[in-house]
Amino acid sequence: MRITVESTNSEGRESKWGYVTLFDGEFMDVEGQENSKTAVEIVDDRTNKISNMRNGQVNQIIMNVLSEDGNIIDNEYIRTGPDGEQRVSRAVYRRKN
């Protein structure tokens, strides 16, 4: 699968990045982000684990869980700060009808 993200922040700065994954847990280069790699692996039929690496160190893991009805993706973001402390946040994405 090829993932492509295009965004514009609140200051109007645009960015575009992406990667290719075979869902095999192998780190692949992220196009558009220097010194970045991403690995995606299948945990079960509704869960993927996404590991993001910068400068040779994994700094974020995302647990991506699809609801049973296929209408919601729940993401748990686990980030490790420069101080080594882990921070967890969540995002929920709902299908638009």
Secondary structure, 3 states (H helix, E strand, C coil): CEEEEEEECCCCCEEEEEEECCCECCCEECECCCCEEEEEEEEECCEEEEEEEECCEEEEEEEEEECCCCCEEEEEEEEECCCCCEEEEEEEEECCC
